[in-house]
């Protein structure tokens, strides 16, 4: 898988690994995507366990996701 990152002005190739792990580092879910797939796209396809705390970098910022999580918390 290859592509071009306009913001970095660089070509890239490979895959991304997205993981959900326990507080002790044990994997709960693993998702492999082509490097060209956005991080949020991968996150939306993963099952986040109830009562989880999700730590992620800025690539995962999404107002839609925040709204869904807040709605689930109050229902």
N, CA, C and O atoms as a printed pandas DataFrame, in Angstrom:
     atom_number atom_name residue_name chain_id  residue_number  x_coord  y_coord  z_coord
0              1         N          UNK        A               1    0.837   -1.168    0.000
1              2        CA          UNK        A               1    0.000    0.000    0.000
2              3         C          UNK        A               1    0.884    1.233    0.000
3              4         O          UNK        A               1    1.789    1.355    0.826
4              5         N          UNK        A               2    0.629    2.135   -0.911
5              6        CA          UNK        A               2    1.434    3.347   -0.948
6              7         C          UNK        A               2    0.549    4.533   -1.278
7              8         O          UNK        A               2   -0.554    4.381   -1.805
8              9         N          UNK        A               3    1.042    5.696   -0.966
9             10        CA          UNK        A               3    0.308    6.920   -1.235
10            11         C          UNK        A               3    1.186    8.123   -0.985
11            12         O          UNK        A               3    2.390    7.998   -0.764
12            13         N          UNK        A               4    0.560    9.309   -1.025
13            14        CA          UNK        A               4    1.280   10.553   -0.824
14            15         C          UNK        A               4    0.582   11.364    0.244
15            16         O          UNK        A               4   -0.631   11.557    0.173
16            17         N          UNK        A               5    1.319   11.846    1.233
17            18        CA          UNK        A               5    0.792   12.712    2.280
18            19         C          UNK        A               5    1.088   14.159    1.883
19            20         O          UNK        A               5    2.234   14.605    1.930
20            21         N          UNK        A               6    0.028   14.887    1.489
21            22        CA          UNK        A               6    0.219   16.267    1.042
22            23         C          UNK        A               6    0.709   17.154    2.174
23            24         O          UNK        A               6    1.536   18.039    1.956
24            25         N          UNK        A               7    0.203   16.921    3.392
25            26        CA          UNK        A               7    0.602   17.774    4.513
26            27         C          UNK        A               7    2.078   17.595    4.875
27            28         O          UNK        A               7    2.735   18.546    5.300
28            29         N          UNK        A               8    2.593   16.386    4.707
29            30        CA          UNK        A               8    4.005   16.126    5.024
30            31         C          UNK        A               8    4.894   16.199    3.784
31            32         O          UNK        A               8    6.121   16.198    3.887
32            33         N          UNK        A               9    4.262   16.262    2.617
33            34        CA          UNK        A               9    4.972   16.280    1.340
34            35         C          UNK        A               9    5.912   15.096    1.203
35            36         O          UNK        A               9    7.052   15.228    0.758
36            37         N          UNK        A              10    5.396   13.918    1.602
37            38        CA          UNK        A              10    6.188   12.691    1.546
38            39         C          UNK        A              10    5.328   11.536    1.041
39            40         O          UNK        A              10    4.113   11.512    1.233
40            41         N          UNK        A              11    5.985   10.589    0.397
41            42        CA          UNK        A              11    5.322    9.340    0.030
42            43         C          UNK        A              11    5.410    8.370    1.203
43            44         O          UNK        A              11    6.333    8.447    2.013
44            45         N          UNK        A              12    4.463    7.474    1.287
45            46        CA          UNK        A              12    4.477    6.478    2.356
46            47         C          UNK        A              12    4.059    5.139    1.791
47            48         O          UNK        A              12    3.441    5.055    0.729
48            49         N          UNK        A              13    4.408    4.087    2.524
49            50        CA          UNK        A              13    3.959    2.756    2.153
50            51         C          UNK        A              13    3.831    1.920    3.424
51            52         O          UNK        A              13    4.464    2.211    4.439
52            53         N          UNK        A              14    3.014    0.892    3.352
53            54        CA          UNK        A              14    2.896   -0.004    4.487
54            55         C          UNK        A              14    1.496   -0.093    5.050
55            56         O          UNK        A              14    0.511    0.217    4.380
56            57         N          UNK        A              15    1.430   -0.525    6.301
57            58        CA          UNK        A              15    0.161   -0.694    6.988
58            59         C          UNK        A              15    0.212    0.043    8.335
59            60         O          UNK        A              15    1.283    0.373    8.844
60            61         N          UNK        A              16   -0.976    0.289    8.890
61            62        CA          UNK        A              16   -1.087    0.847   10.237
62            63         C          UNK        A              16   -1.690   -0.225   11.124
63            64         O          UNK        A              16   -2.517   -1.020   10.679
64            65         N          UNK        A              17   -1.277   -0.242   12.363
65            66        CA          UNK        A              17   -1.835   -1.167   13.348
66            67         C          UNK        A              17   -2.530   -0.334   14.417
67            68         O          UNK        A              17   -1.898    0.492   15.076
68            69         N          UNK        A              18   -3.826   -0.550   14.588
69            70        CA          UNK        A              18   -4.620    0.136   15.603
70            71         C          UNK        A              18   -4.974   -0.902   16.656
71            72         O          UNK        A              18   -5.449   -1.988   16.323
72            73         N          UNK        A              19   -4.745   -0.575   17.931
73            74        CA          UNK        A              19   -4.985   -1.556   18.994
74            75         C          UNK        A              19   -5.784   -0.947   20.130
75            76         O          UNK        A              19   -5.640    0.231   20.458
76            77         N          UNK        A              20   -6.622   -1.771   20.718
77            78        CA          UNK        A              20   -7.257   -1.467   21.991
78            79         C          UNK        A              20   -6.674   -2.473   22.970
79            80         O          UNK        A              20   -6.730   -3.682   22.748
80            81         N          UNK        A              21   -6.111   -1.952   24.064
81            82        CA          UNK        A              21   -5.460   -2.814   25.048
82            83         C          UNK        A              21   -6.014   -2.509   26.442
83            84         O          UNK        A              21   -6.615   -1.459   26.669
84            85         N          UNK        A              22   -5.802   -3.437   27.358
85            86        CA          UNK        A              22   -6.184   -3.223   28.751
86            87         C          UNK        A              22   -5.175   -2.291   29.412
87            88         O          UNK        A              22   -4.158   -1.941   28.812
88            89         N          UNK        A              23   -5.458   -1.893   30.645
89            90        CA          UNK        A              23   -4.526   -1.057   31.398
90            91         C          UNK        A              23   -3.194   -1.740   31.639
91            92         O          UNK        A              23   -2.200   -1.080   31.945
92            93         N          UNK        A              24   -3.168   -3.068   31.501
93            94        CA          UNK        A              24   -1.927   -3.837   31.686
94            95         C          UNK        A              24   -1.234   -4.141   30.365
95            96         O          UNK        A              24   -0.199   -4.807   30.343
96            97         N          UNK        A              25   -1.809   -3.647   29.247
97            98        CA          UNK        A              25   -1.188   -3.831   27.944
98            99         C          UNK        A              25   -1.604   -5.082   27.196
99           100         O          UNK        A              25   -1.056   -5.367   26.131
100          101         N          UNK        A              26   -2.568   -5.842   27.727
101          102        CA          UNK        A              26   -3.049   -7.031   27.029
102          103         C          UNK        A              26   -3.976   -6.606   25.887
103          104         O          UNK        A              26   -4.898   -5.822   26.112
104          105         N          UNK        A              27   -3.751   -7.104   24.675
105          106        CA          UNK        A              27   -4.585   -6.690   23.542
106          107         C          UNK        A              27   -6.033   -7.163   23.681
107          108         O          UNK        A              27   -6.301   -8.304   24.058
108          109         N          UNK        A              28   -6.949   -6.260   23.367
109          110        CA          UNK        A              28   -8.372   -6.578   23.347
110          111         C          UNK        A              28   -8.836   -6.703   21.904
111          112         O          UNK        A              28   -9.592   -7.613   21.560
112          113         N          UNK        A              29   -8.376   -5.778   21.059
113          114        CA          UNK        A              29   -8.720   -5.808   19.644
114          115         C          UNK        A              29   -7.580   -5.210   18.843
115          116         O          UNK        A              29   -6.936   -4.253   19.274
116          117         N          UNK        A              30   -7.337   -5.783   17.670
117          118        CA          UNK        A              30   -6.290   -5.299   16.775
118          119         C          UNK        A              30   -6.905   -5.110   15.398
119          120         O          UNK        A              30   -7.672   -5.951   14.930
120          121         N          UNK        A              31   -6.564   -3.999   14.751
121          122        CA          UNK        A              31   -7.105   -3.703   13.431
122          123         C          UNK        A              31   -5.950   -3.262   12.539
123          124         O          UNK        A              31   -5.257   -2.294   12.852
124          125         N          UNK        A              32   -5.743   -3.964   11.435
125          126        CA          UNK        A              32   -4.714   -3.616   10.462
126          127         C          UNK        A              32   -5.386   -2.913    9.291
127          128         O          UNK        A              32   -6.379   -3.407    8.758
128          129         N          UNK        A              33   -4.852   -1.764    8.888
129          130        CA          UNK        A              33   -5.402   -1.045    7.739
130          131         C          UNK        A              33   -4.265   -0.634    6.816
131          132         O          UNK        A              33   -3.119   -0.514    7.250
132          133         N          UNK        A              34   -4.584   -0.415    5.535
133          134        CA          UNK        A              34   -3.570    0.155    4.649
134          135         C          UNK        A              34   -3.155    1.527    5.176
135          136         O          UNK        A              34   -3.953    2.210    5.818
136          137         N          UNK        A              35   -1.938    1.927    4.916
137          138        CA          UNK        A              35   -1.440    3.208    5.416
138          139         C          UNK        A              35   -2.278    4.374    4.915
139          140         O          UNK        A              35   -2.286    5.436    5.539
140          141         N          UNK        A              36   -2.979    4.202    3.806
141          142        CA          UNK        A              36   -3.770    5.292    3.229
142          143         C          UNK        A              36   -5.112    5.501    3.931
143          144         O          UNK        A              36   -5.775    6.508    3.685
144          145         N          UNK        A              37   -5.529    4.574    4.798
145          146        CA          UNK        A              37   -6.806    4.697    5.501
146          147         C          UNK        A              37   -6.631    5.608    6.715
147          148         O          UNK        A              37   -5.663    5.479    7.464
148          149         N          UNK        A              38   -7.568    6.519    6.900
149          150        CA          UNK        A              38   -7.493    7.454    8.018
150          151         C          UNK        A              38   -7.687    6.762    9.356
151          152         O          UNK        A              38   -8.357    5.732    9.438
152          153         N          UNK        A              39   -7.099    7.329   10.407
153          154        CA          UNK        A              39   -7.179    6.736   11.741
154          155         C          UNK        A              39   -8.614    6.673   12.256
155          156         O          UNK        A              39   -9.001    5.691   12.890
156          157         N          UNK        A              40   -9.406    7.710   11.989
157          158        CA          UNK        A              40  -10.796    7.705   12.453
158          159         C          UNK        A              40  -11.623    6.613   11.787
159          160         O          UNK        A              40  -12.496    6.020   12.421
160          161         N          UNK        A              41  -11.355    6.349   10.529
161          162        CA          UNK        A              41  -12.063    5.279    9.830
162          163         C          UNK        A              41  -11.821    3.949   10.531
163          164         O          UNK        A              41  -12.751    3.162   10.708
164          165         N          UNK        A              42  -10.596    3.698   10.925
165          166        CA          UNK        A              42  -10.271    2.457   11.632
166          167         C          UNK        A              42  -10.938    2.426   12.998
167          168         O          UNK        A              42  -11.453    1.386   13.409
168          169         N          UNK        A              43  -10.938    3.551   13.710
169          170        CA          UNK        A              43  -11.531    3.595   15.049
170          171         C          UNK        A              43  -13.021    3.324   15.003
171          172         O          UNK        A              43  -13.542    2.608   15.858
172          173         N          UNK        A              44  -13.724    3.885   14.018
173          174        CA          UNK        A              44  -15.173    3.661   13.914
174          175         C          UNK        A              44  -15.494    2.190   13.694
175          176         O          UNK        A              44  -16.585    1.746   14.051
176          177         N          UNK        A              45  -14.582    1.427   13.120
177          178        CA          UNK        A              45  -14.851    0.006   12.842
178          179         C          UNK        A              45  -14.523   -0.904   14.027
179          180         O          UNK        A              45  -14.784   -2.106   13.972
180          181         N          UNK        A              46  -13.954   -0.342   15.096
181          182        CA          UNK        A              46  -13.560   -1.153   16.254
182          183         C          UNK        A              46  -14.647   -1.128   17.326
183          184         O          UNK        A              46  -15.405   -0.166   17.442
184          185         N          UNK        A              47  -14.704   -2.200   18.102
185          186        CA          UNK        A              47  -15.645   -2.285   19.215
186          187         C          UNK        A              47  -14.948   -1.839   20.490
187          188         O          UNK        A              47  -14.041   -2.512   20.979
188          189         N          UNK        A              48  -15.374   -0.706   21.022
189          190        CA          UNK        A              48  -14.786   -0.191   22.259
190          191         C          UNK        A              48  -15.606   -0.754   23.416
191          192         O          UNK        A              48  -16.807   -0.494   23.492
192          193         N          UNK        A              49  -14.995   -1.514   24.317
193          194        CA          UNK        A              49  -15.734   -2.116   25.430
194          195         C          UNK        A              49  -16.370   -1.052   26.327
195          196         O          UNK        A              49  -15.860    0.062   26.446
196          197         N          UNK        A              50  -17.488   -1.414   26.955
197          198        CA          UNK        A              50  -18.158   -0.509   27.884
198          199         C          UNK        A              50  -17.233   -0.105   29.018
199          200         O          UNK        A              50  -16.331   -0.851   29.397
200          201         N          UNK        A              51  -17.468    1.085   29.555
201          202        CA          UNK        A              51  -16.709    1.633   30.678
202          203         C          UNK        A              51  -15.212    1.766   30.378
203          204         O          UNK        A              51  -14.386    1.733   31.290
204          205         N          UNK        A              52  -14.875    1.915   29.111
205          206        CA          UNK        A              52  -13.474    2.061   28.718
206          207         C          UNK        A              52  -13.048    3.517   28.776
207          208         O          UNK        A              52  -13.870    4.423   28.645
208          209         N          UNK        A              53  -11.785    3.726   28.971
209          210        CA          UNK        A              53  -11.174    5.043   28.845
210          211         C          UNK        A              53  -10.286    4.965   27.618
211          212         O          UNK        A              53   -9.401    4.114   27.530
212          213         N          UNK        A              54  -10.526    5.848   26.683
213          214        CA          UNK        A              54   -9.813    5.803   25.416
214          215         C          UNK        A              54   -8.777    6.923   25.379
215          216         O          UNK        A              54   -9.120    8.100   25.481
216          217         N          UNK        A              55   -7.517    6.549   25.232
217          218        CA          UNK        A              55   -6.424    7.506   25.072
218          219         C          UNK        A              55   -5.941    7.411   23.635
219          220         O          UNK        A              55   -5.636    6.325   23.144
220          221         N          UNK        A              56   -5.874    8.551   22.965
221          222        CA          UNK        A              56   -5.443    8.543   21.568
222          223         C          UNK        A              56   -4.795    9.885   21.249
223          224         O          UNK        A              56   -4.954   10.855   21.990
224          225         N          UNK        A              57   -4.067    9.929   20.144
225          226        CA          UNK        A              57   -3.457   11.197   19.756
226          227         C          UNK        A              57   -4.450   12.028   18.942
227          228         O          UNK        A              57   -5.594   11.622   18.740
228          229         N          UNK        A              58   -4.006   13.176   18.487
229          230        CA          UNK        A              58   -4.869   14.119   17.789
230          231         C          UNK        A              58   -5.477   13.603   16.505
231          232         O          UNK        A              58   -6.474   14.157   16.042
232          233         N          UNK        A              59   -4.921   12.572   15.917
233          234        CA          UNK        A              59   -5.462   12.031   14.676
234          235         C          UNK        A              59   -6.841   11.411   14.876
235          236         O          UNK        A              59   -7.571   11.186   13.910
236          237         N          UNK        A              60   -7.197   11.135   16.133
237          238        CA          UNK        A              60   -8.476   10.507   16.425
238          239         C          UNK        A              60   -9.535   11.508   16.881
239          240         O          UNK        A              60  -10.620   11.098   17.296
240          241         N          UNK        A              61   -9.247   12.820   16.816
241          242        CA          UNK        A              61  -10.229   13.818   17.237
242          243         C          UNK        A              61  -11.448   13.789   16.332
243          244         O          UNK        A              61  -11.320   13.823   15.108
244          245         N          UNK        A              62  -12.640   13.725   16.937
245          246        CA          UNK        A              62  -13.874   13.705   16.173
246          247         C          UNK        A              62  -15.015   14.161   17.067
247          248         O          UNK        A              62  -15.298   13.538   18.090
248          249         N          UNK        A              63  -15.670   15.249   16.680
249          250        CA          UNK        A              63  -16.829   15.705   17.441
250          251         C          UNK        A              63  -17.957   14.689   17.377
251          252         O          UNK        A              63  -18.682   14.507   18.355
252          253         N          UNK        A              64  -18.115   14.020   16.229
253          254        CA          UNK        A              64  -19.162   12.995   16.101
254          255         C          UNK        A              64  -18.939   11.862   17.094
255          256         O          UNK        A              64  -19.887   11.412   17.736
256          257         N          UNK        A              65  -17.706   11.398   17.228
257          258        CA          UNK        A              65  -17.397   10.319   18.163
258          259         C          UNK        A              65  -17.629   10.775   19.601
259          260         O          UNK        A              65  -18.179   10.025   20.407
260          261         N          UNK        A              66  -17.213   12.000   19.927
261          262        CA          UNK        A              66  -17.439   12.521   21.279
262          263         C          UNK        A              66  -18.928   12.561   21.599
263          264         O          UNK        A              66  -19.329   12.218   22.712
264          265         N          UNK        A              67  -19.755   12.976   20.634
265          266        CA          UNK        A              67  -21.205   13.022   20.846
266          267         C          UNK        A              67  -21.777   11.636   21.092
267          268         O          UNK        A              67  -22.623   11.462   21.969
268          269         N          UNK        A              68  -21.324   10.647   20.327
269          270        CA          UNK        A              68  -21.797    9.268   20.504
270          271         C          UNK        A              68  -21.417    8.745   21.871
271          272         O          UNK        A              68  -22.241    8.135   22.553
272          273         N          UNK        A              69  -20.184    8.973   22.280
273          274        CA          UNK        A              69  -19.732    8.480   23.588
274          275         C          UNK        A              69  -20.468    9.173   24.722
275          276         O          UNK        A              69  -20.828    8.519   25.701
276          277         N          UNK        A              70  -20.705   10.482   24.621
277          278        CA          UNK        A              70  -21.445   11.191   25.661
278          279         C          UNK        A              70  -22.895   10.719   25.725
279          280         O          UNK        A              70  -23.463   10.579   26.808
280          281         N          UNK        A              71  -23.486   10.477   24.564
281          282        CA          UNK        A              71  -24.871    9.991   24.529
282          283         C          UNK        A              71  -24.975    8.622   25.189
283          284         O          UNK        A              71  -25.914    8.371   25.945
284          285         N          UNK        A              72  -24.030    7.741   24.916
285          286        CA          UNK        A              72  -24.025    6.418   25.537
286          287         C          UNK        A              72  -23.854    6.513   27.048
287          288         O          UNK        A              72  -24.434    5.726   27.796
288          289         N          UNK        A              73  -23.051    7.485   27.494
289          290        CA          UNK        A              73  -22.800    7.641   28.930
290          291         C          UNK        A              73  -24.066    8.049   29.675
291          292         O          UNK        A              73  -24.284    7.633   30.813
292          293         N          UNK        A              74  -24.899    8.863   29.032
293          294        CA          UNK        A              74  -26.095    9.376   29.713
294          295         C          UNK        A              74  -27.357    8.560   29.447
295          296         O          UNK        A              74  -28.428    8.922   29.934
296          297         N          UNK        A              75  -27.259    7.479   28.694
297          298        CA          UNK        A              75  -28.431    6.600   28.437
298          299         C          UNK        A              75  -28.340    5.334   29.224
299          300         O          UNK        A              75  -29.227    4.486   29.135
